[in-house]
Amino acid sequence: MIIIYFVESFCGVLAVLLTHELGHLIAARWYGVQVLRFSIALGPEALGFTDRTGTRWTLAILPFGASLQMNDDRNSISSLQVFSNKSLNQRAVIYVAGPLFNLLFAGGIYVCSFAIFGEGALLISEKPAVIFMSLLSGFSVLVALFSLIPIPPLDGGWLVLFGIEVFTRRPIPERIQKTICTVGTAMIVVATMISFLAVASHVVAENSVS
């Protein structure tokens, strides 16, 4: 049962993360931005294929998360397919689409739970399947909210940069964008490590008391 629960949880988490990236993918293609790579999991490619639009669909070796790479080469021959050449509104919609799809996914889980089990996805339910769906729905909402934190390279961080571009009426230089994203990534990594250490120390303290 533990193995089954682990597999179900892993597939559920992966579905939430894939939903997020699919939101970006669909919005990017809607506005004609070339998507170079859509990766399930992270790291080097284990296997994959290239579709007729030129998108490389890959399965990576590290079983964590998912990622999307859009064409942002201003020197590209197909300049109309370059992300940075799109209007400010279009770029913003592409980044908003990820968390929006997570919220829609969460709502869809709630509706499916109600249709199948006669009750929405609630933690107070006595049915294990409903509780699982509730956790999955909550995780999807959490991913949406986390991605909207105004720190690049998260979606919310890019939306802040787009907002600055509205007021300055000029794009932020690419060099500055990369620097901001590097600093933001470092902040996220440090915050994650601190949170992990805090939880670990709390668990150790609880075990010592018991």
Secondary structure, 3 states (H helix, E strand, C coil): CHHHHHHHHHHHHHHHHHHHHHHHHHHHHHCCCCEEEEEEEEEEEEEEEECCCCCEEEEEEEEEEEEEEECCCCCCCCHHHCHHHCCHHHHHHHHHHHHHHHHHHHHHHHHHHHHHHCCCCCCCCCCHHHHHHHHHHHHHHHHHHHHCCCCCCCHHHHHHHHHHHHHHCCCCCHHHHHHHHHHHHHHHHHHHHHHHHHHHHHHHHHHHHC
